[in-house]
Amino acid sequence: MVRRLAAIMFTDLVGSTQLAQRDEKAALQLLRSQEGLVRPTVELHRGRLVKSTGDGYLVEFGNALDAVECAVDLQRRTFEHSSESRQRLKVRIGIHVGDVESEGTDILGDAVNIAARIEPLAEAGGICLSGPAYDQISNKVPFTIEKLGPKSLKGVARPIDVYRVLLPWDAAPSVEGPSEGGSQCLAVLPLANMSSDPENEYFADGMTEELISTISRVPTLSVISRTSVMPFKKAGTPLKEIGRQLNAGWLLEGSVRKAGTRVRITVQLIQSSSDHHLWAQSYDRGIEDVFAIQSEIAEKVAAELQIRLGSTPRPSEVPRETQDMTAYLSFLQGQALVYKLDEEPLRQSLKFFEQAIEKDPSFARAYAGAARAYQQLGSEGCMAWSEAIKSGRAAAQRALSISPDLAEAHVMLAEISFMADEGVSLVESHAQRALVLNPNLGEAHDLLGQVAAFRGDLDAYVRHIEAAYHLDPLSPLTIRYLGQAYFLAGRMDDAMEHWTRTLHLDPLSAYRGMADYYLAKGDLDGAETVVQKMEQLAPSSEWAQLHRGYLAGLRGDRATALEMIRKLDASLGPGWARSQSAGLVYYALGDMDRFYEYMFTAARDHTLAISRLLYSPLYAAARKDPRYQQLLAMLPADLSIPLLQKFPRGI
């Protein structure tokens, strides 16, 4: 006989013997119901049903992970069966990993004996594991597992550590979400990649983003954006702490395993304040079913939260825009890279989106992804602004021509229209439409905030940026935008408090804001301290050079100011994002001619930072110059005319 390592699962139907003594017919029906649940579940999870033990089953698996996921799935099905029928069906399950030997179709060995001894330790409807089984699945399943300690088992020489799986549908006290609005906020945590190939990491990240996008279609439910959940990918942060940092009352976590054309997705819904598990589910299907899985998860989450939050409408249907799974996988690879702010991953993401489009020219979301890649390349100074606008607009418009109700395409067209200074009406209409289609798009709130600022409504400006921050509280960009909104709205102390609180998340941006704060207060020593920290952190960054040059200009250190201008001109040529920075140093030197020369060039290139020019206290003198009116007149009519009427002499 050949020995092999296997995971062994024993099941036992609770109370069947006593029931048979009272009602043999009812007991037989219960056994048949159990068989109807066990056989398909075992087959789904790649187990081998070795034999029936009368009122239970002996099952063999190749590994503990399959065994535990099968056990949880079986208990879930049993629980749902009992809830929907009058049968009181309760099963105990025990799992152990060890050596077995075959004898015909049967198996023998200590592993079988130990699994049989562990099963009675489980509660009715529960699952218990041995220490060796737990060691194989620790940190690989989205279930809470509690250690029961060493147990002495009959016929086993030494005590064995035993663990209990806490199932989310077990009886628990009534659950209430956290206060301050967090109860209606959900965070989809990064799904763990359980695939043997680490290159499938993109697939797990892509499924995370797809779930965020799908669940975001649930009205009245706030869903945290991708950039704020990804930092928790491998941090091992306790769930309560994640909920606190994101102000999220509910967390969805899980794992993904992709093997060839099969995919297994396991998820569970958790209340962050109590770690209480509300629901769990495993899906093991062909990869072509991922869209249906995403919809099912979103509907289940909505249904679970409806019980606790009152009326929560179902999510709108997930658009399946491609039947070509190779195109879809290329799209997911592009999505995994497009949020990185370095040139190489951004260009790689664009290639993946282009591959998806080549495989399926009617794939609207691939065009929207390409538009985002172009926008990011332009914003990060990796591509000429005009080229980014032209290519990004074409991609976004193509996406909308295929799928007119694609929220991501509307928000990208709004973003690109904003980049191109095409007027607030176009930006506003697309951003508002995006929010109707998906109320959890923080970018749309960012854009509507900018529109409000251009119209002189600074209260609405701050409200929109705060809404975006609520949806994406750990995003460096959103953190930056909120600090700037407070500063430009004249809420200087709120801005400083925000930068201090978020310093650890985006230090360079926070120091930049603090430098502006001290400069606006006339505290050059305070500004010097912060600029030195910027230089220690990133000496060649645009912001460090800009603030060093600005401070030198105010102090009359013309040599240093001109050296910073030279460096800024070399790194930020005409037509590139933020190319006006050198002009701001000329402003500090008091050279208004050169300052406006840069501003007019920026306006022609559509790179003018309009909000800062309108409201920053650092540029108050520029707004009193006659050329200020000429500069505003260069903007689109639906923007320039209201601004000239509101600020006829500058502010």
Secondary structure, 3 states (H helix, E strand, C coil): CCEEEEEEEEEEECCHHHHHHHCHHHHHHHHHHHHHHHHHHHHHCCCEEEEECCCEEEEEECCHHHHHHHHHHHHHHHHHHHHHCCCCCCEEEEEEEEEEEEECCEEECHHHHHHHHHHHHCCCCCEEEEHHHHHHHCCCCCCEEEEEEEECCCCCCCCEEEEEEECCCCCCCCCCCCCCCHHHEEEECCCEECCCCHHHHHHHHHHHHHHHHHHCCCCCCEECCHHHHHHHCCCCCCHHHHHHHHCCCEEEEEEEEEECCEEEEEEEEEECCCCEEEEEEEEEEEHHHHHHHHHHHHHHHHHHHHHHHCCCCCCCCCCCCCCCHHHHHHHHHHHHHHCCCCHHHHHHHHHHHHHHHHHCCCCHHHHHHHHHHHHHHHHCCCCCHHHHHHHHHHHHHHHHHHCCCCHHHHHHHHHHHHHCCCCHHHHHHHHHHHHHHCCCCHHHHHHHHHHHHHCCCHHHHHHHHHHHHHHCCCCHHHHHHHHHHHHHCCCHHHHHHHHHHCCCCCHHHHHHHHHHHHHHHCCHHHHHHHHHHHHHHCCCCHHHHHHHHHHHHHHCCHHHHHHHHHHHHHHCCCCCCCCCHHHHHHHHHCCHHHHHHHHHHHHHHCCCCHHHHHHCHHHCHHHHCCHHHHHHHCCCHHHHHHHHHHCCCCC
